[in-house]
Amino acid sequence: MEQLPHLTSSASLGDQAYQAIREAILAGVLERGQKVTERGLADSLSISPTPVREALRRLEQDRLVKRAGPRSVHIAKFEEEELREFTMIQDVLRALAARLAAEKSTAAQRREMRDVLDTADALRGRAAAAGAGSEEEQDLVTEILDCMRRFHALVDRAGANPTLMQMLHMVDAFGIDERRSTVLSDLHADRGAVDERYRQHRSIYDAIAAGDGDLAAERMAAHSRTANSPLIAERYAD
């Protein structure tokens, strides 16, 4: 098993283990369908099995793992129809998050959203200069995707609805690594579509900054649909 980060912060080990394992699943470090054990995860995290057991119970509730035995689980692997249903739910929830952000966000939160988008724009300019297909471009695309992830997290938090945030947390079915792979593939096959998905973030921000909940929800729903469609197509291409 690939080594996971050692846990050292003051947060409970159960919480840290949960975050570390969940991030490893979303990033593709722990692959869908892979069998893992409490002991193996504990050794990788350099902790005892007890907090890992607690973390796996929470991940099972999130439907990110499925119990395979008393001390082992499989990383969840969803069928195409189930993932389509997840993304339909995600589209609706993200639209609601954008609506609430337009209605409830503070000036400081909107500045933070704008700053993240400005950072992404600067990175995008560097990626364009780096040359298509270069290693530098790929690294910069990863940084841009990190910015987009932060933007969505800021929108979610600005809505100030813990129940909605928890629901979004549970339907976050696609991994960061998978999204990066799809974007890099689309950069060569359909760069125009990638550019359009990127520009949608700024239009969502503009609606939020204007306090227009209806428009923010409409633009976020459209963005979520266009962002999720190629991921499903990529995963089930065969």
Sequence and secondary structure as in RCSB ss.txt:
>XXXX:A:sequence
MEQLPHLTSSASLGDQAYQAIREAILAGVLERGQKVTERGLADSLSISPTPVREALRRLEQDRLVKRAGPRSVHI
AKFEEEELREFTMIQDVLRALAARLAAEKSTAAQRREMRDVLDTADALRGRAAAAGAGSEEEQDLVTEILDCMRR
FHALVDRAGANPTLMQMLHMVDAFGIDERRSTVLSDLHADRGAVDERYRQHRSIYDAIAAGDGDLAAERMAAHSR
TANSPLIAERYAD
>XXXX:A:secstr
        SSS HHHHHHHHHHHHHHTTSS TT EEEHHHHHHHHTS HHHHHHHHHHHHHTTSEEEEETTEEEE
    HHHHHHHHHHHHHHHHHHHHHHHHH  HHHHHHHHHHHHHHHHHHHHHHHH TT HHHHHHHHHHHHHHHH
HHHHHHHHTT HHHHHHHHHT  S HHHHHHHHHHHHHH HHHHHHHHHHHHHHHHHHHTT HHHHHHHHHHHHH
HHHHHHHHHHT  
